[in-house]
Amino acid sequence: ALAEQCTPDTQGNTVQKEGEGQLISIDSNNTHVRLGNRAVATLGVENLLIVDTPDALLVADKSRHQDVKRVVETLKAQGSELVNFHPTVHRPWGTYTVLEDSTGYKIKRIEVKPGASLSLQMHHHRSEHWIVVSGTAEVTNGDNVFLVRKNESTYIPAGNKHRLVNPGVLNLVMIEVQSGDYLEEDDIVRFDDVYGRA
């Protein structure tokens, strides 16, 4: 259905852009590509459906588009986290996107809405490095409250109570680098939360 809403090129190929990705199509016919943020190259293919998302890549014959549900069923049967986990998670204060997750560290892109605040919290098992990409952050770190501006950073040691607030009128965007032996979301102890989660 999405391919039908796109204007085909002279070879019947269609493209749906969802990010900054680039399509390189050579000798390909009747192929639909959903671009994410990566470059996708097709070379000598026909009748394909290619969907590139941050957490998965689907390549299928176009005639099998209704069978995508079988892929989801297989993932569920295998107990895959892909069924329930998406790289971007929405919260009342904004979003976070997991950019990389490996042993001992996790990197997130955090976007906080204007005037929004994360809970006053602490972590037993991880430390965090915060780098502001755009906007200004009001940071509580232990007993200190201070501003962190674009191109500045701060460090939150494990065990420190901390909070992040966007005092501005534009979205606050930052990169968070977590390090430690355990990096899951259940290592959050909330002390105060405007959204009633404490």
N, C-alpha and C positions, 0 to 999 in steps of 0.2 A: 504494500500500500504506500509506503514511503517512497519507493522507487518510482511509482506511478505519478507522484506529485513533483518529481524532478524533471527538468528538461534534458532529454537525451542528446548526446553528441551524434555525429554522423555514423558512428559504429554502434549506436544504441546503448552506450554506456551512460550511467547516471551517477552522480555524486551528491552526497549529503554531508555538508561540513558542520561538525559539532565542536571543532577546535581549530588550532592553528596548523594542522597537518596539511601535507601537500600530496596530490595524486600524480603519479607518473604512469600513464597508460600507453603501452606499446603493443600494437597488434592484438588488442583485446576487444571482444565484442559482447554486447548484451550483458554487461556486468554492472552490478550496483555496488558502490563502495560508500560506507559510512566512515568518514574520516574523524579521528580524534585529534591528538596533538602530534602524532608521528607521521612521517612520510610513508605512504603505501604505494608500492609499485606492482602493476599487473603486467605480465609479459606473456603474450600468446595464449590467453585464457578466454573461455566462452561461458556464458550463462551462469556466472557465479554471483553469490551474495557474500560480500565481505563487510563485516561489522567490527570496527576497531574501537574498543572502549578501554578505559584505564586499567581494568582488571581482567579482561578476557578478549580473545580474538576469535571470531566465528568466520569460517570459510565453508560455504555450502553451495551445492547446486541450487539454482533458483527454483527449480521444480520441487525442492524439498523444504521450502520456507515454512510450511505448516508443521514440520517435524522438529522445529527448534525446541518445542516443549519436551521432546524425548531427551534432549541434552540436559535440560533442567532436572528431569526425573532421574537421570543417571547421576548427576551431581548430588542430588538428595540421597540416593541409595548409597553413594560412596561416603556420605557424611561430610561433604565439602563445605567449607565456610563461605564459598562464593555465593551460595544460595541466600544466605542471610547477611553477609558482610559486603559493604560497598566502600570504595576508597573515600568517598565524601559522605560525612555524617552530619546531619542537620540537628542543631540544638536551638533552644529558645534564644540564645545570645548571638547565633551565627552558624558557622560551619567549620569543620576541620577535615582536611584531606590527608590521608596517609600517603606520603610520597615514597617512602622506603621503610621497610621493616625487616630487620635482620637480628642476629644474635647479639645482644648487648646494646643495641641502639635502635631508635625509631625516629623518623623525620616526618614532621607534619607541617602543612600550611594551614594556618589558623586565620579566620576572618571574623571579626567582631563588629556587630552592627553599632551604629552611633548611639551612644548613651547606654549601651548594654554592658553587663558585668558577668564574669564567671564567678563561681562560688569561692568563698574563702576556704581553702583546702590544703591538704598536704599529702605527700606520698612517702611510704615507708621504704620503697625499693628503688626509686629512681630519682635522678637529678635532672634538671631541665635547663637548657640554654635558650633564651628567647632573643631573636633578632627581628627588629621592626623593619619592614619593607616599605610600608606607607602608613601614614597617619601617626598618631601619638598614643602611647600606652601609659596608663596610670597603673603602676605596679606596687602591690604590697608584698614585701619580702621580709618575713619576720616582723619586727617592730617598725621597719622603715617603709614609708610611702614616698614614691618619687616618679618622675616622668621619664619615659624612654622614647626618644624621637627616631625618625627615619634614619637608617644607617647606624643606629646605636644598638647595644645589646646588654643583657643582664643574665646572671646565673642564679638559679634557684637550687640550693642544696637539698638532698633528700632529708626529710624530717622538718623542713621549714614550712610554716604556714604561709600561703601566698594567695594572691588574687590578681586578676587581670581585668581592667576596666578600660572601655573606650570613651574618653571624655569629649571626643570631637564630634563633628557633624558629618564626617565622611567615614567610610568603613576603615577599620584598622586591620592591616594585613601583616602577619608576622610568620616567621619560620621558627618552629620549636624543634630542638634536637634533644631527645630523651636518651639518657644512658643509665644502665643498671642491669641487674640480674633478672628483673621481672618488670615488664612494661605494659601489662594489660590494664584495661580501664577499671577493673575492680580494685586497683590499688589507689583509690581516691577516698580520703577521709574528709567529709565536708563538715565545716563548722557553722557556716552561714551561707544562705543561698536565697536570692530574691525570687527564684522559681519554685520554692518549696521542696527542694530535693535534699535538704540537710536533715 
